[in-house]
Each structure stands twice: as structure tokens, then as C-alpha cells.
């Protein structure tokens, strides 16, 4: 019920994604129905996660995604925790999001191992799924990185985090940029850069994505 590893080097831009993070499971189902009736978007995740949150993650054209998000915000306004709209999400991040969504719903496959040799590791931990995805997208577009994993709330009390690797200077710049966004909205838990990590850390990172 966790993230996906081994996504590869990042670069470029991808499709539009929207996310609603709600504090009510019942309102989550209601909001899914409302936004799907509003626009032709693809649901990547519509599922309850601990501690009683409901996540709705969807993709489509900018117009459809924006319209669906607007309708979802109206329906779930009284229980809204966080939301996001990224018009051109980084493609490898979207692959991680899809993998994390599948695992959160119990349908994902085993994660691939993280690379054995890491020059530096960056970690951004936040209090919401939306703020982690925003931070990850900003980080991925800031520097040349390899995204390692994305944990979407399930099993860790509703928090989320992203991990990535690259050269020390690139990781430092990416963590600073991504964490600044989460800090701006008061949702940053911790930012970490580990230079020249011990070789055992790769296994620990991979294991963090496969625990029940």
C-alpha cells in the first residue's frame, strides 16, 4: 500500500492532473460522482486512506481537469484538506503517482529496487498528498534527478513523502525548491538531503515502498 520505485530520470512535461484531499469518506464518494458528471477525466485514485481521508486524483485535458476540480471544490468545500492542479506534470512523477495510486487501492505490483549507488538522496515529507505531489513536481523540474519513490498517505497517518537521487548540488537545489512550496502553505514536516549515503540506504528506501 505504498510507493513505486525505479521510475528513471526526469525531464519534460506531461498531462494535466488534479487532486482533492477530503476529511470525509462519504463526501469523497459524493465528490467523485459530481466531478465525473462534470467532465471527462480519468480517475487515477478514488480511495479512503488513513486517518479517514479520501483522495481523488484524476487526469485529462487542462479544460476538463480544471472543470472537474472546480466542481469537486464546490461539492467538498466544507471538508477540504488540500487540492492541486498541475497543468503539465513531470511524466516520471505521473508514473510514480499512478503506481502509488494502484498500490493504495491494493492493485499495484511489487516495486522495483532503488539503484545501489546513490550520490545523494533528497526527501521531502509533508502533511498532505497534494503538497507532496506539488513539491515533487517542482523538485523534478528544478534539477536533473532520478525519482525513487512516492508515498501517498496510506499507512503513515495521512502524511506523504517523495524521495529522489542525483548529484549533491542538484538534490540540494531540488529539495530547497520543493520544500519551499510546502513550507509556504504550512504543510512541510521535514526536508532532508543525505550526501554520499551508505550503500544500505538504497535497500531501506526500496523496503519503505513495499511494506504492508
VOKEMI-717726 format. One line per field, with one value per residue: residue in three letters; x, y, z of N, C-alpha, C in turn. Coordinates in nm, 3 decimals, decimal comma. Layout:
% VOKEMI-717726
rest ALA ...
n_c1 X ...
n_c2 Y ...
n_c3 Z ...
ca_c1 X ...
ca_c2 Y ...
ca_c3 Z ...
c_c1 X ...
c_c2 Y ...
c_c3 Z ...
This chain:
% VOKEMI-717726
rest UNK UNK UNK UNK UNK UNK UNK UNK UNK UNK UNK UNK UNK UNK UNK UNK UNK UNK UNK UNK UNK UNK UNK UNK UNK UNK UNK UNK UNK UNK UNK UNK UNK UNK UNK UNK UNK UNK UNK UNK UNK UNK UNK UNK UNK UNK UNK UNK UNK UNK UNK UNK UNK UNK UNK UNK UNK UNK UNK UNK UNK UNK UNK UNK UNK UNK UNK UNK UNK UNK UNK UNK UNK UNK UNK UNK UNK UNK UNK UNK UNK UNK UNK UNK UNK UNK UNK UNK UNK UNK UNK UNK UNK UNK UNK UNK UNK UNK UNK UNK UNK UNK UNK UNK UNK UNK UNK UNK UNK UNK UNK UNK UNK UNK UNK UNK UNK UNK UNK UNK UNK UNK UNK UNK UNK UNK UNK UNK UNK UNK UNK UNK UNK UNK UNK UNK UNK UNK UNK UNK UNK UNK UNK UNK UNK UNK UNK UNK UNK UNK UNK UNK UNK UNK UNK UNK UNK UNK UNK UNK UNK UNK UNK UNK UNK UNK UNK UNK UNK UNK UNK UNK UNK UNK UNK UNK UNK UNK UNK UNK UNK UNK UNK UNK UNK UNK UNK UNK UNK UNK UNK UNK UNK UNK UNK UNK UNK UNK UNK UNK UNK UNK UNK UNK UNK UNK UNK UNK UNK UNK UNK UNK
n_c1 0,082 0,198 0,456 0,610 0,907 1,212 1,168 1,316 1,514 1,423 1,235 1,102 0,749 0,417 0,076 -0,221 -0,306 -0,532 -0,615 -0,800 -0,823 -0,987 -1,161 -1,364 -1,506 -1,756 -1,826 -1,629 -1,706 -1,935 -1,825 -1,662 -1,861 -1,983 -1,776 -1,710 -1,942 -1,930 -1,707 -1,499 -1,279 -1,000 -1,001 -0,742 -0,705 -0,933 -1,010 -1,028 -0,798 -0,577 -0,571 -0,876 -0,908 -1,006 -0,899 -0,891 -0,774 -0,706 -0,690 -0,661 -0,754 -0,646 -0,865 -1,083 -0,990 -0,958 -1,224 -1,347 -1,211 -1,296 -1,570 -1,551 -1,434 -1,642 -1,835 -1,707 -1,632 -1,666 -1,521 -1,266 -0,923 -0,686 -0,581 -0,491 -0,375 -0,202 -0,091 0,093 0,226 0,531 0,647 0,764 0,705 0,429 0,408 0,496 0,294 0,072 0,151 0,169 -0,098 -0,223 -0,115 -0,211 -0,475 -0,460 -0,394 -0,149 0,175 0,479 0,740 1,015 1,368 1,559 1,837 2,168 2,396 2,417 2,453 2,354 2,074 1,747 1,477 1,144 0,900 0,559 0,243 0,023 -0,114 -0,145 0,035 0,280 0,293 0,291 0,534 0,712 0,682 0,776 1,040 1,137 1,137 1,324 1,589 1,828 1,731 1,674 1,379 1,283 1,083 0,737 0,518 0,190 0,021 -0,119 -0,111 0,068 -0,037 -0,163 0,024 0,265 0,538 0,822 1,097 1,421 1,711 2,041 2,308 2,483 2,458 2,243 2,037 2,022 1,934 1,687 1,544 1,533 1,372 1,131 1,054 1,018 0,776 0,592 0,638 0,548 0,270 0,232 0,261 0,485 0,674 0,936 1,254 1,518 1,855 2,080 2,406 2,632 2,525 2,513 2,563 2,365 2,138 1,993 1,858 1,695 1,533 1,400 1,266 1,093 0,897 0,755 0,645 0,370
n_c2 -0,120 0,120 0,334 0,354 0,239 0,317 0,481 0,624 0,869 1,216 1,461 1,702 1,757 1,661 1,539 1,710 1,715 1,674 1,704 1,621 1,636 1,514 1,541 1,370 1,056 0,985 1,224 1,216 1,011 1,133 1,357 1,247 1,145 1,386 1,534 1,365 1,362 1,614 1,645 1,484 1,313 1,102 0,882 0,839 0,771 0,702 0,683 0,580 0,669 0,628 0,890 0,837 0,999 1,099 1,050 1,193 1,161 1,270 1,285 1,451 1,656 2,001 2,174 2,001 1,887 2,112 2,199 1,978 1,983 2,229 2,178 1,970 2,103 2,271 2,085 1,944 2,140 2,198 2,005 2,008 1,938 1,974 2,068 2,036 2,152 2,068 2,171 2,057 1,802 1,650 1,382 1,133 1,156 1,141 0,872 0,754 0,846 0,715 0,450 0,460 0,516 0,283 0,094 0,191 0,125 -0,145 -0,278 -0,270 -0,370 -0,542 -0,330 -0,195 -0,228 0,031 0,219 0,090 0,245 0,563 0,906 1,127 1,167 1,296 1,400 1,487 1,555 1,583 1,710 1,651 1,483 1,629 1,847 1,713 1,604 1,841 1,952 1,755 1,773 2,032 2,002 1,806 1,948 2,136 2,043 1,802 1,487 1,160 1,013 0,830 0,726 0,751 0,815 0,784 0,871 0,637 0,420 0,571 0,756 0,953 1,135 1,224 1,151 1,218 1,073 1,112 1,098 1,208 1,422 1,590 1,875 1,916 1,776 1,921 2,171 2,099 1,995 2,223 2,393 2,246 2,199 2,458 2,535 2,367 2,458 2,717 2,692 2,591 2,314 2,156 1,893 1,787 1,838 1,677 1,624 1,385 1,340 1,138 0,874 0,582 0,252 0,074 0,222 0,235 -0,010 0,020 0,234 0,115 -0,087 0,065 0,119 -0,113 -0,230 -0,373
n_c3 0,000 -0,069 -0,216 -0,548 -0,710 -0,894 -1,122 -1,307 -1,496 -1,488 -1,677 -1,907 -1,980 -1,886 -1,891 -1,767 -1,421 -1,145 -0,798 -0,510 -0,165 0,097 0,415 0,478 0,422 0,315 0,188 0,000 -0,182 -0,281 -0,402 -0,601 -0,774 -0,851 -0,983 -1,194 -1,340 -1,431 -1,603 -1,855 -1,722 -1,627 -1,361 -1,139 -0,880 -0,628 -0,326 0,017 0,272 0,554 0,802 0,783 0,561 0,227 -0,095 -0,416 -0,725 -1,047 -1,410 -1,728 -2,010 -1,990 -1,977 -1,911 -1,670 -1,509 -1,497 -1,371 -1,127 -1,023 -0,987 -0,803 -0,586 -0,513 -0,427 -0,219 -0,039 0,238 0,371 0,280 0,268 0,120 -0,213 -0,561 -0,882 -1,158 -1,455 -1,634 -1,550 -1,443 -1,637 -1,537 -1,271 -1,282 -1,352 -1,114 -0,946 -1,056 -1,001 -0,719 -0,663 -0,756 -0,579 -0,337 -0,357 -0,349 -0,582 -0,703 -0,840 -0,731 -0,612 -0,800 -0,732 -0,570 -0,710 -0,649 -0,596 -0,476 -0,520 -0,383 -0,167 -0,162 0,041 0,086 0,312 0,389 0,517 0,364 0,076 -0,162 -0,124 -0,122 -0,382 -0,531 -0,438 -0,526 -0,804 -0,854 -0,760 -0,939 -1,175 -1,127 -1,113 -1,249 -1,188 -1,037 -0,975 -0,693 -0,515 -0,410 -0,160 -0,078 0,159 0,263 0,535 0,687 0,863 0,714 0,622 0,363 0,137 -0,078 -0,250 -0,394 -0,611 -0,710 -0,827 -0,562 -0,555 -0,728 -0,598 -0,358 -0,454 -0,564 -0,342 -0,182 -0,343 -0,376 -0,107 -0,018 -0,130 0,006 0,265 0,244 0,246 0,494 0,537 0,544 0,679 0,710 0,554 0,388 0,300 0,204 0,170 -0,015 0,068 0,282 0,149 0,225 0,245 0,006 -0,007 0,218 0,138 -0,079 0,057 0,211 0,035 0,001 0,224 0,410
ca_c1 0,000 0,289 0,501 0,670 1,046 1,279 1,097 1,409 1,547 1,309 1,254 0,986 0,622 0,314 -0,063 -0,275 -0,364 -0,597 -0,629 -0,878 -0,795 -1,102 -1,162 -1,482 -1,516 -1,886 -1,815 -1,541 -1,786 -2,024 -1,745 -1,626 -1,977 -2,007 -1,674 -1,715 -2,056 -1,895 -1,607 -1,446 -1,144 -0,967 -0,970 -0,622 -0,723 -1,052 -0,995 -1,007 -0,668 -0,568 -0,667 -1,010 -0,907 -1,047 -0,820 -0,942 -0,669 -0,759 -0,613 -0,734 -0,713 -0,646 -1,003 -1,166 -0,938 -0,992 -1,369 -1,375 -1,161 -1,385 -1,692 -1,515 -1,413 -1,774 -1,905 -1,639 -1,572 -1,670 -1,431 -1,144 -0,793 -0,591 -0,611 -0,389 -0,392 -0,074 -0,126 0,191 0,301 0,651 0,598 0,803 0,629 0,296 0,422 0,500 0,160 -0,012 0,191 0,127 -0,244 -0,259 -0,080 -0,301 -0,602 -0,433 -0,383 -0,017 0,272 0,595 0,822 1,150 1,465 1,628 1,974 2,255 2,491 2,348 2,542 2,285 1,931 1,663 1,347 1,052 0,787 0,457 0,122 -0,086 -0,075 -0,135 0,157 0,394 0,297 0,336 0,677 0,784 0,680 0,868 1,176 1,174 1,157 1,431 1,722 1,836 1,714 1,606 1,277 1,291 0,958 0,632 0,430 0,068 -0,063 -0,167 -0,028 0,159 -0,112 -0,209 0,134 0,318 0,674 0,885 1,241 1,487 1,856 2,113 2,427 2,453 2,412 2,109 1,942 2,005 1,850 1,552 1,480 1,505 1,260 1,008 1,018 0,973 0,632 0,518 0,652 0,465 0,131 0,231 0,242 0,614 0,715 1,083 1,331 1,645 1,950 2,183 2,516 2,710 2,460 2,563 2,507 2,246 2,020 1,914 1,768 1,597 1,438 1,317 1,180 0,989 0,791 0,692 0,589 0,224
ca_c2 0,000 0,231 0,394 0,277 0,279 0,292 0,548 0,671 1,011 1,302 1,563 1,727 1,783 1,564 1,585 1,784 1,635 1,743 1,623 1,671 1,562 1,549 1,488 1,287 0,948 0,998 1,338 1,174 0,944 1,233 1,445 1,169 1,144 1,520 1,579 1,282 1,409 1,746 1,645 1,353 1,292 0,966 0,869 0,763 0,724 0,750 0,581 0,625 0,637 0,669 0,852 0,878 1,090 1,045 1,111 1,184 1,205 1,250 1,347 1,477 1,783 2,112 2,224 1,905 1,873 2,235 2,198 1,876 2,030 2,335 2,115 1,898 2,201 2,316 1,977 1,905 2,260 2,201 1,905 2,012 1,947 2,032 2,040 2,084 2,144 2,083 2,162 1,978 1,727 1,582 1,248 1,024 1,173 1,084 0,726 0,721 0,871 0,602 0,333 0,478 0,506 0,142 0,023 0,237 0,054 -0,287 -0,338 -0,247 -0,478 -0,520 -0,218 -0,224 -0,181 0,157 0,196 0,054 0,352 0,691 1,018 1,199 1,138 1,403 1,357 1,593 1,496 1,685 1,667 1,619 1,424 1,736 1,925 1,630 1,597 1,973 1,965 1,662 1,827 2,146 1,949 1,736 2,046 2,226 1,985 1,669 1,394 1,032 0,994 0,696 0,676 0,844 0,751 0,862 0,875 0,510 0,352 0,659 0,861 1,059 1,213 1,176 1,195 1,183 1,054 1,117 1,096 1,280 1,485 1,661 2,013 1,908 1,735 2,034 2,273 2,045 1,990 2,361 2,447 2,174 2,220 2,597 2,541 2,306 2,548 2,835 2,663 2,539 2,168 2,086 1,824 1,787 1,826 1,612 1,589 1,295 1,331 1,014 0,784 0,446 0,165 0,007 0,309 0,202 -0,117 0,075 0,312 0,023 -0,155 0,157 0,121 -0,243 -0,280 -0,369
ca_c3 0,000 -0,066 -0,339 -0,654 -0,723 -1,020 -1,230 -1,410 -1,499 -1,514 -1,780 -1,991 -1,914 -1,922 -1,892 -1,654 -1,312 -1,035 -0,678 -0,397 -0,043 0,180 0,551 0,494 0,323 0,249 0,096 -0,108 -0,284 -0,340 -0,487 -0,720 -0,864 -0,904 -1,079 -1,315 -1,418 -1,481 -1,710 -1,895 -1,669 -1,587 -1,219 -1,106 -0,743 -0,555 -0,223 0,154 0,331 0,694 0,906 0,744 0,447 0,097 -0,202 -0,553 -0,815 -1,182 -1,518 -1,852 -2,070 -1,894 -1,964 -1,837 -1,534 -1,437 -1,474 -1,271 -0,998 -0,977 -0,937 -0,682 -0,479 -0,470 -0,358 -0,095 0,021 0,385 0,428 0,201 0,335 0,025 -0,353 -0,653 -1,027 -1,227 -1,598 -1,712 -1,451 -1,491 -1,676 -1,449 -1,148 -1,307 -1,345 -0,972 -0,892 -1,099 -0,925 -0,580 -0,659 -0,769 -0,456 -0,232 -0,371 -0,341 -0,715 -0,759 -0,843 -0,645 -0,656 -0,845 -0,634 -0,594 -0,753 -0,537 -0,567 -0,475 -0,489 -0,277 -0,157 -0,112 0,094 0,128 0,384 0,414 0,587 0,272 -0,053 -0,261 -0,105 -0,162 -0,529 -0,577 -0,408 -0,613 -0,940 -0,855 -0,746 -1,062 -1,281 -1,086 -1,134 -1,311 -1,077 -1,056 -0,873 -0,635 -0,458 -0,372 -0,064 -0,079 0,279 0,317 0,632 0,761 0,931 0,625 0,567 0,236 0,111 -0,205 -0,241 -0,524 -0,605 -0,814 -0,773 -0,438 -0,581 -0,788 -0,494 -0,266 -0,520 -0,580 -0,210 -0,140 -0,419 -0,343 0,033 -0,002 -0,162 0,117 0,380 0,219 0,283 0,630 0,536 0,544 0,801 0,715 0,431 0,419 0,193 0,255 0,074 -0,012 0,164 0,298 0,047 0,278 0,238 -0,113 0,031 0,311 0,059 -0,154 0,155 0,255 -0,064 -0,016 0,348 0,416
c_c1 0,087 0,335 0,560 0,811 1,097 1,215 1,189 1,430 1,427 1,341 1,128 0,862 0,517 0,176 -0,102 -0,330 -0,429 -0,611 -0,713 -0,852 -0,899 -1,097 -1,282 -1,488 -1,646 -1,884 -1,726 -1,618 -1,878 -1,947 -1,698 -1,740 -1,996 -1,905 -1,672 -1,834 -2,027 -1,804 -1,552 -1,300 -1,126 -0,933 -0,846 -0,633 -0,850 -1,070 -0,977 -0,869 -0,669 -0,524 -0,807 -1,016 -0,966 -0,972 -0,886 -0,837 -0,713 -0,676 -0,701 -0,680 -0,717 -0,788 -1,088 -1,120 -0,971 -1,140 -1,407 -1,330 -1,251 -1,513 -1,665 -1,495 -1,546 -1,843 -1,842 -1,580 -1,563 -1,577 -1,297 -1,020 -0,692 -0,634 -0,495 -0,437 -0,255 -0,101 -0,032 0,281 0,420 0,617 0,638 0,737 0,488 0,300 0,426 0,363 0,066 0,022 0,150 -0,023 -0,288 -0,229 -0,171 -0,436 -0,584 -0,411 -0,243 0,072 0,389 0,681 0,958 1,249 1,522 1,771 2,067 2,348 2,421 2,447 2,484 2,138 1,860 1,528 1,268 0,930 0,687 0,334 0,006 -0,031 -0,053 -0,004 0,281 0,404 0,341 0,486 0,760 0,792 0,777 1,012 1,224 1,203 1,269 1,568 1,712 1,839 1,666 1,507 1,281 1,157 0,863 0,534 0,306 -0,020 -0,095 -0,065 0,067 0,084 -0,154 -0,100 0,180 0,463 0,720 1,034 1,300 1,637 1,915 2,243 2,390 2,396 2,272 2,004 1,917 1,913 1,706 1,477 1,443 1,382 1,130 0,961 0,966 0,823 0,549 0,524 0,560 0,321 0,121 0,217 0,373 0,639 0,866 1,140 1,469 1,725 2,059 2,289 2,594 2,650 2,526 2,494 2,382 2,120 1,933 1,814 1,660 1,491 1,344 1,220 1,067 0,873 0,717 0,635 0,437 0,177
c_c2 0,126 0,270 0,297 0,330 0,253 0,359 0,601 0,821 1,094 1,400 1,579 1,754 1,687 1,624 1,660 1,687 1,726 1,650 1,696 1,578 1,606 1,480 1,398 1,183 0,959 1,112 1,304 1,105 1,043 1,322 1,375 1,171 1,280 1,560 1,495 1,317 1,543 1,740 1,505 1,341 1,146 0,965 0,783 0,703 0,785 0,650 0,647 0,581 0,683 0,814 0,904 0,983 1,020 1,123 1,089 1,245 1,172 1,326 1,361 1,602 1,892 2,162 2,131 1,892 1,994 2,238 2,098 1,920 2,137 2,277 2,038 1,989 2,253 2,210 1,946 2,021 2,254 2,099 1,903 2,026 2,017 1,996 2,086 2,072 2,169 2,064 2,072 1,901 1,656 1,435 1,135 1,035 1,117 0,932 0,680 0,740 0,757 0,476 0,342 0,467 0,360 0,066 0,064 0,168 -0,097 -0,355 -0,330 -0,370 -0,445 -0,408 -0,266 -0,169 -0,045 0,127 0,176 0,168 0,487 0,801 1,102 1,162 1,259 1,349 1,481 1,525 1,606 1,624 1,632 1,560 1,534 1,814 1,845 1,623 1,731 1,988 1,877 1,715 1,944 2,098 1,886 1,832 2,145 2,175 1,852 1,564 1,259 1,018 0,849 0,645 0,788 0,769 0,838 0,831 0,740 0,450 0,440 0,780 0,976 1,148 1,151 1,221 1,149 1,169 1,056 1,123 1,171 1,332 1,573 1,801 2,013 1,872 1,849 2,140 2,226 2,040 2,130 2,417 2,378 2,199 2,362 2,610 2,483 2,394 2,669 2,814 2,595 2,388 2,090 2,023 1,829 1,775 1,773 1,595 1,505 1,280 1,202 0,915 0,646 0,355 0,092 0,092 0,278 0,092 -0,070 0,154 0,222 -0,049 -0,067 0,162 -0,010 -0,299 -0,275 -0,258
c_c3 0,000 -0,205 -0,438 -0,677 -0,863 -1,139 -1,338 -1,405 -1,539 -1,626 -1,863 -1,911 -1,967 -1,912 -1,765 -1,549 -1,209 -0,918 -0,575 -0,279 0,061 0,316 0,577 0,383 0,246 0,148 -0,022 -0,220 -0,356 -0,439 -0,613 -0,822 -0,930 -1,010 -1,206 -1,402 -1,485 -1,603 -1,733 -1,850 -1,632 -1,439 -1,202 -0,967 -0,687 -0,441 -0,086 0,201 0,476 0,702 0,871 0,636 0,324 -0,010 -0,336 -0,644 -0,957 -1,284 -1,641 -1,917 -1,963 -1,870 -1,880 -1,692 -1,450 -1,402 -1,366 -1,133 -0,940 -0,918 -0,808 -0,563 -0,424 -0,384 -0,224 -0,017 0,173 0,451 0,354 0,290 0,245 -0,116 -0,439 -0,797 -1,088 -1,377 -1,678 -1,617 -1,515 -1,518 -1,584 -1,313 -1,165 -1,302 -1,199 -0,908 -0,929 -1,020 -0,780 -0,565 -0,667 -0,641 -0,342 -0,237 -0,373 -0,473 -0,774 -0,757 -0,752 -0,701 -0,704 -0,745 -0,671 -0,638 -0,634 -0,498 -0,582 -0,438 -0,375 -0,281 -0,100 -0,068 0,132 0,187 0,419 0,481 0,495 0,143 -0,157 -0,247 -0,142 -0,314 -0,587 -0,558 -0,500 -0,755 -0,952 -0,849 -0,876 -1,176 -1,250 -1,126 -1,207 -1,199 -1,125 -0,942 -0,824 -0,586 -0,420 -0,282 -0,045 0,042 0,341 0,413 0,711 0,817 0,845 0,569 0,435 0,223 -0,026 -0,181 -0,382 -0,504 -0,723 -0,756 -0,655 -0,465 -0,640 -0,684 -0,396 -0,326 -0,530 -0,448 -0,163 -0,212 -0,383 -0,201 0,056 -0,030 -0,048 0,241 0,366 0,262 0,420 0,641 0,533 0,680 0,815 0,574 0,467 0,291 0,257 0,146 0,095 0,088 0,169 0,198 0,095 0,262 0,117 -0,081 0,126 0,236 -0,020 -0,061 0,204 0,159 -0,078 0,112 0,344 0,507
